[in-house]
Amino acid sequence: MKDLSGKTAFVTGAASGIGLGIATALSQAGVKVMLCDIEEEALAKAISGLKLTNADVDGVRADVSLKAELQAAADATVVRYGKVHILVNNAGVGAGGNYGRWSDARWNWVLGVNLMSVIWGIEIFGPLIEAHGEGGQIVSTASIAGLISGEVNPLYNVSKYGVVALSESLRITLAPRAIGVSILCPGFVRTQIMNSGRNVPQRFASALEAPPTEGPVADVIKQFQERISKGIDPLYVGELVREGIENDWPYIFTDTEFEPLIDDRFAAIKQGFDRLRGRQPRH
């Protein structure tokens, strides 16, 4: 999609952080943007700020972990703009926990926002993009944790690996339909992801717990908070996403910090095949 001007985008988690960075970068390129978020006050502030730049934007409140609300947001977008060319599945939460600290509420909340909303977003918006025949792009925010698993939060990692697997598969499926698929895998970006509990729906309230104040887990949380507070500018990430959409990048990274760890992962996978060389499978 070399010429984005006049196209329409729907962006989830758009009231702050990476989502707002993407919405801003797209609107600066002449894209009409429907911002979607669960946080109404922040959403209103984001829309007001963008309109000061003469951007053609609007907003809709939705809990994307509920398919019906995501469908209603899509309907509102069609009513407002008529067509949708770009879907950005960006909403995400950083909750979860390591082995021994799981609960059904945590799994349901994290998977609902981080993975199911992506599945539903594509299911709902994919046909809308196909319908006009003008082509389009789907961008889904995974994480660098969707390619390398740390030991801290397997629940979060599972949700992000799912986004990567889904996107890689659909890139092949949707290419003949003139729809590109990109995966955004951010590193440390200045967002509020460590404060995801501010938006937890009541039905998942039991997923929250006070974080430990001392010990190894508390130390890791503190390190993450410090890294995020000094992280990459979300607007820069938005500009990378805009470029990724224009050039149909399969993977959009924010920096090269974790490239050695990805190399290590694939080297370990390769070793698994090396151990079998020269052996004939038994049939």
Steps between C-alpha positions, in 0.01 A plus 500: 500500500735768376244780509325512838332835455122471510504144633325403825654322798354344814743489794437325833671605820528839332455736795861482613839343445574316178140518382494878523841514334365295208180704477705820498744383232220374278293817537808706410514297176144601416331185630155527657530324835240350731659472843368223724576457869343383825620811688245769417667806653835424337323429171323836503829676579682320218231587246492863612876528468507352151216721380710803591732390217203491258514121493186320383448280805218366712470258788300212637515345844521119512623218718670298228494185712127494422430407138164677497660831599766463232227431245312811615820703459538368146141594421562852633812528283309404186226750582757775557743433215337250265812293431784351701841441341728454800440299816740546790445242775704676765311472831693298755555443869818405681345293776553131561750343730741212524434136585317470831332841465247420227122514520218455252419871526856594406510264204160618379586869531844485338400262222174689448673834442833392353391214274125455464446866414753458218319191373163675520639819351617314192178300482290818512712746301653262246178474294456879523845551347432238233162649410625819335771325296751778557736291708612563854725408789460327834752581771488308829711592800681202644822568689860399486366251758307344213832377360709438810356373829642627822438325830300776664155485340415191293133601490581826321746323272239243396262778395768672294630181336140441396486838325822418313376157390163637389657785304761285329230262381260770386772685310506205260122464491413866446774602256300384193214719626723810496514517880842520658562374852768643729608409852620776731753366752596789730779498752493747789269787407372780727148374569275425797509124448627443853185673622257286300290435810353850474272370225416149617128424446302410810450142385879453515555693823632192679788496251659789686726466797747724673845452345773370732707771664815294545667191358602399145160573342487847657852567368401399146186717512708797614752443221220483242342819632832682479567374147152598384523847655815558293369315197442591139263783407158356399476751214822360355339155517197643323721635223660157459155343476395753238810411298429131554149542362625695199752227418317190627767399750429155647677589828526846653760532776575807709873441559773235473555443873355150505632377165775287665239321713294422190815366333559281806145365485525398138847355556353278772224390263756426231695286746191287545507415130880453503465224760291300254725532197593164354217319677225334299153542651329174589171449312 
